[in-house]
Amino acid sequence: MNFMHRDEEVNYFPSRFDPCRHAERHPIPPPVLSGKRDKCIIEKENNFKQPGERYRSWAPDRQERFICRWVEALSDPRVTHEIRSIWISYWSQADKSLGQKLASRLNVKPTM
């Protein structure tokens, strides 16, 4: 059991308050891997297709519960306007109607 007393919230890392830092470089042993490593951008990357399909596959009552949970989470007084609008833009990219429903219930203008 953890008997430690906390006066403040847990700040999960990385976050907007404590951004990610790069680790110091260390040598990579050459015989472990064969081939050439390339850093490249994935073409036509779509990070919002699968979540949108998942949301649309749910029954309407389940979609409503999902929306209510997100409205409750985003209406917390500790959530800044910036973070709220970022999440609404994410959900709008996954499903346009979901973003519009969230924005209308939170009285926020959707960005998309």
MIDOSE-1310 file (N, C-alpha, C; in nm, 2 decimals, decimal comma, always signed):
residues 112
mnfm	+0,08/-0,12/+0,00/+0,00/+0,00/+0,00/+0,09/+0,12/+0,00; +0,04/+0,23/-0,06/+0,11/+0,35/-0,07/+0,06/+0,45/+0,03; +0,13/+0,49/+0,13/+0,09/+0,58/+0,23/+0,14/+0,72/+0,21; +0,19/+0,75/+0,09/+0,25/+0,88/+0,06/+0,14/+0,98/+0,05
hrde	+0,15/+1,09/+0,11/+0,05/+1,20/+0,10/+0,09/+1,29/-0,02; -0,01/+1,32/-0,10/+0,01/+1,41/-0,22/-0,08/+1,53/-0,20; -0,02/+1,65/-0,22/-0,09/+1,78/-0,21/-0,13/+1,83/-0,35; -0,06/+1,78/-0,45/-0,09/+1,83/-0,58/-0,12/+1,71/-0,67
evny	-0,16/+1,74/-0,80/-0,19/+1,64/-0,89/-0,07/+1,57/-0,95; -0,09/+1,45/-1,00/+0,02/+1,38/-1,07/+0,04/+1,44/-1,20; +0,16/+1,48/-1,24/+0,19/+1,53/-1,37/+0,25/+1,42/-1,46; +0,17/+1,37/-1,54/+0,22/+1,26/-1,63/+0,32/+1,31/-1,73
fpsr	+0,42/+1,24/-1,76/+0,53/+1,28/-1,85/+0,52/+1,20/-1,98; +0,54/+1,26/-2,09/+0,55/+1,40/-2,12/+0,42/+1,46/-2,13; +0,41/+1,59/-2,10/+0,29/+1,67/-2,11/+0,32/+1,81/-2,16; +0,22/+1,89/-2,17/+0,24/+2,03/-2,22/+0,31/+2,11/-2,12
fdpc	+0,31/+2,06/-1,99/+0,38/+2,13/-1,88/+0,53/+2,09/-1,88; +0,56/+1,97/-1,91/+0,69/+1,91/-1,90/+0,72/+1,83/-2,03; +0,76/+1,90/-2,14/+0,77/+1,83/-2,27/+0,88/+1,73/-2,27; +0,87/+1,64/-2,37/+0,97/+1,53/-2,38/+1,11/+1,59/-2,41
rhae	+1,21/+1,52/-2,35/+1,35/+1,56/-2,38/+1,42/+1,44/-2,45; +1,51/+1,47/-2,54/+1,58/+1,36/-2,60/+1,69/+1,30/-2,51; +1,70/+1,17/-2,52/+1,80/+1,10/-2,44/+1,94/+1,13/-2,51; +2,04/+1,11/-2,43/+2,17/+1,14/-2,49/+2,21/+1,02/-2,58
rhpi	+2,29/+1,06/-2,68/+2,32/+0,96/-2,79/+2,42/+0,86/-2,74; +2,40/+0,74/-2,78/+2,49/+0,63/-2,75/+2,51/+0,54/-2,87; +2,63/+0,48/-2,88/+2,66/+0,40/-3,00/+2,56/+0,28/-3,02; +2,52/+0,26/-3,14/+2,44/+0,14/-3,17/+2,54/+0,03/-3,23
pppv	+2,54/-0,08/-3,17/+2,63/-0,19/-3,22/+2,59/-0,23/-3,36; +2,69/-0,22/-3,45/+2,66/-0,25/-3,60/+2,62/-0,40/-3,63; +2,68/-0,50/-3,56/+2,64/-0,63/-3,60/+2,50/-0,68/-3,57; +2,43/-0,61/-3,48/+2,30/-0,65/-3,44/+2,20/-0,65/-3,55
lsgk	+2,20/-0,55/-3,63/+2,11/-0,53/-3,74/+2,18/-0,53/-3,87; +2,11/-0,58/-3,98/+2,17/-0,57/-4,11/+2,07/-0,49/-4,19; +2,13/-0,41/-4,28/+2,04/-0,33/-4,37/+2,07/-0,18/-4,34; +1,99/-0,10/-4,40/+2,01/+0,05/-4,39/+1,88/+0,10/-4,32
rdkc	+1,91/+0,19/-4,22/+1,80/+0,26/-4,15/+1,77/+0,39/-4,21; +1,65/+0,42/-4,24/+1,61/+0,54/-4,30/+1,50/+0,61/-4,22; +1,52/+0,74/-4,19/+1,41/+0,81/-4,13/+1,33/+0,87/-4,24; +1,20/+0,84/-4,25/+1,12/+0,89/-4,35/+0,98/+0,91/-4,30
iiek	+0,90/+0,99/-4,38/+0,77/+1,02/-4,34/+0,68/+0,92/-4,41; +0,58/+0,86/-4,33/+0,49/+0,77/-4,38/+0,39/+0,84/-4,47; +0,38/+0,80/-4,60/+0,29/+0,87/-4,69/+0,15/+0,84/-4,66; +0,06/+0,94/-4,67/-0,08/+0,92/-4,65/-0,12/+0,86/-4,52
ennf	-0,05/+0,90/-4,41/-0,07/+0,85/-4,28/-0,21/+0,91/-4,23; -0,29/+0,82/-4,18/-0,42/+0,86/-4,13/-0,44/+0,80/-3,99; -0,42/+0,88/-3,89/-0,43/+0,84/-3,75/-0,57/+0,84/-3,70; -0,67/+0,89/-3,78/-0,80/+0,91/-3,73/-0,91/+0,82/-3,80
kqpg	-0,87/+0,74/-3,90/-0,96/+0,66/-3,97/-1,01/+0,55/-3,88; -0,93/+0,48/-3,81/-0,97/+0,36/-3,73/-1,06/+0,41/-3,61; -1,02/+0,51/-3,53/-1,11/+0,56/-3,43/-1,25/+0,60/-3,48; -1,25/+0,67/-3,59/-1,38/+0,71/-3,65/-1,47/+0,59/-3,69
eryr	-1,40/+0,49/-3,75/-1,48/+0,37/-3,78/-1,53/+0,30/-3,66; -1,45/+0,30/-3,56/-1,49/+0,23/-3,43/-1,61/+0,30/-3,37; -1,60/+0,44/-3,37/-1,71/+0,52/-3,31/-1,84/+0,49/-3,39; -1,83/+0,49/-3,52/-1,95/+0,48/-3,61/-2,01/+0,34/-3,60
swap	-1,93/+0,24/-3,56/-1,98/+0,10/-3,55/-2,06/+0,08/-3,42; -2,06/+0,17/-3,33/-2,13/+0,16/-3,20/-2,28/+0,19/-3,22; -2,36/+0,13/-3,13/-2,51/+0,16/-3,13/-2,52/+0,31/-3,08; -2,63/+0,38/-3,12/-2,65/+0,52/-3,08/-2,65/+0,54/-2,93
drqe	-2,70/+0,45/-2,85/-2,69/+0,47/-2,70/-2,55/+0,47/-2,65; -2,47/+0,38/-2,71/-2,33/+0,38/-2,67/-2,25/+0,50/-2,72; -2,28/+0,55/-2,84/-2,22/+0,68/-2,88/-2,26/+0,79/-2,79; -2,38/+0,79/-2,74/-2,43/+0,90/-2,65/-2,35/+0,89/-2,52
rfic	-2,33/+0,77/-2,46/-2,25/+0,76/-2,34/-2,11/+0,80/-2,36; -2,05/+0,77/-2,47/-1,92/+0,81/-2,51/-1,91/+0,96/-2,51; -2,00/+1,03/-2,57/-2,00/+1,17/-2,58/-2,02/+1,23/-2,44; -2,11/+1,18/-2,36/-2,13/+1,23/-2,23/-2,00/+1,22/-2,14
rwve	-1,93/+1,11/-2,16/-1,81/+1,10/-2,08/-1,70/+1,20/-2,12; -1,69/+1,22/-2,25/-1,59/+1,32/-2,30/-1,63/+1,46/-2,26; -1,76/+1,49/-2,27/-1,81/+1,63/-2,23/-1,78/+1,65/-2,08; -1,80/+1,55/-2,00/-1,77/+1,56/-1,86/-1,62/+1,58/-1,83
alsd	-1,54/+1,50/-1,91/-1,39/+1,52/-1,89/-1,34/+1,65/-1,94; -1,39/+1,70/-2,05/-1,34/+1,83/-2,11/-1,41/+1,95/-2,04; -1,51/+1,93/-1,96/-1,57/+2,05/-1,89/-1,51/+2,07/-1,76; -1,41/+1,99/-1,72/-1,34/+2,00/-1,59/-1,28/+2,14/-1,59
prvt	-1,28/+2,21/-1,48/-1,23/+2,35/-1,47/-1,07/+2,35/-1,50; -1,01/+2,24/-1,47/-0,86/+2,24/-1,49/-0,82/+2,23/-1,64; -0,91/+2,19/-1,73/-0,88/+2,18/-1,87/-0,89/+2,31/-1,93; -0,78/+2,35/-1,99/-0,77/+2,48/-2,06/-0,84/+2,49/-2,19
heir	-0,87/+2,61/-2,24/-0,94/+2,62/-2,36/-0,86/+2,56/-2,48; -0,73/+2,58/-2,47/-0,64/+2,52/-2,57/-0,65/+2,37/-2,58; -0,64/+2,30/-2,47/-0,65/+2,16/-2,46/-0,79/+2,11/-2,51; -0,89/+2,18/-2,47/-1,03/+2,15/-2,51/-1,04/+2,15/-2,66
siwi	-0,99/+2,26/-2,72/-1,00/+2,28/-2,86/-0,92/+2,17/-2,94; -0,80/+2,14/-2,88/-0,72/+2,03/-2,95/-0,80/+1,90/-2,95; -0,86/+1,86/-2,84/-0,93/+1,74/-2,83/-1,05/+1,74/-2,93; -1,12/+1,85/-2,93/-1,24/+1,86/-3,02/-1,19/+1,85/-3,17
syws	-1,07/+1,91/-3,20/-1,02/+1,89/-3,34/-0,99/+1,75/-3,37; -0,93/+1,68/-3,27/-0,89/+1,54/-3,29/-1,02/+1,45/-3,32; -1,13/+1,47/-3,23/-1,25/+1,40/-3,25/-1,32/+1,44/-3,38; -1,30/+1,56/-3,42/-1,36/+1,61/-3,55/-1,30/+1,54/-3,67
qadk	-1,17/+1,52/-3,66/-1,10/+1,45/-3,76/-1,13/+1,30/-3,77; -1,16/+1,24/-3,65/-1,21/+1,10/-3,65/-1,35/+1,09/-3,71; -1,44/+1,17/-3,66/-1,58/+1,17/-3,71/-1,63/+1,31/-3,69; -1,67/+1,37/-3,80/-1,72/+1,51/-3,81/-1,83/+1,54/-3,71
slgq	-1,93/+1,45/-3,71/-2,05/+1,47/-3,63/-2,02/+1,46/-3,48; -1,92/+1,37/-3,45/-1,88/+1,36/-3,31/-1,82/+1,49/-3,26; -1,73/+1,55/-3,34/-1,67/+1,67/-3,31/-1,77/+1,78/-3,29; -1,87/+1,79/-3,38/-1,98/+1,89/-3,37/-2,06/+1,87/-3,25
klas	-2,09/+1,75/-3,21/-2,17/+1,72/-3,09/-2,10/+1,76/-2,97; -1,97/+1,73/-2,96/-1,88/+1,77/-2,85/-1,88/+1,92/-2,84; -1,85/+1,99/-2,95/-1,84/+2,13/-2,95/-1,96/+2,20/-2,91; -2,08/+2,15/-2,95/-2,20/+2,22/-2,92/-2,24/+2,20/-2,77
rlnv	-2,21/+2,08/-2,71/-2,23/+2,06/-2,57/-2,14/+2,14/-2,48; -2,02/+2,16/-2,53/-1,92/+2,24/-2,45/-1,92/+2,39/-2,48; -2,01/+2,43/-2,57/-2,02/+2,57/-2,62/-1,89/+2,62/-2,67; -1,83/+2,54/-2,75/-1,70/+2,58/-2,82/-1,72/+2,57/-2,97
kptm	-1,66/+2,66/-3,04/-1,67/+2,66/-3,19/-1,58/+2,55/-3,24; -1,63/+2,46/-3,32/-1,54/+2,35/-3,38/-1,45/+2,42/-3,48; -1,32/+2,37/-3,48/-1,22/+2,42/-3,57/-1,23/+2,37/-3,71; -1,29/+2,25/-3,72/-1,29/+2,19/-3,86/-1,43/+2,21/-3,92
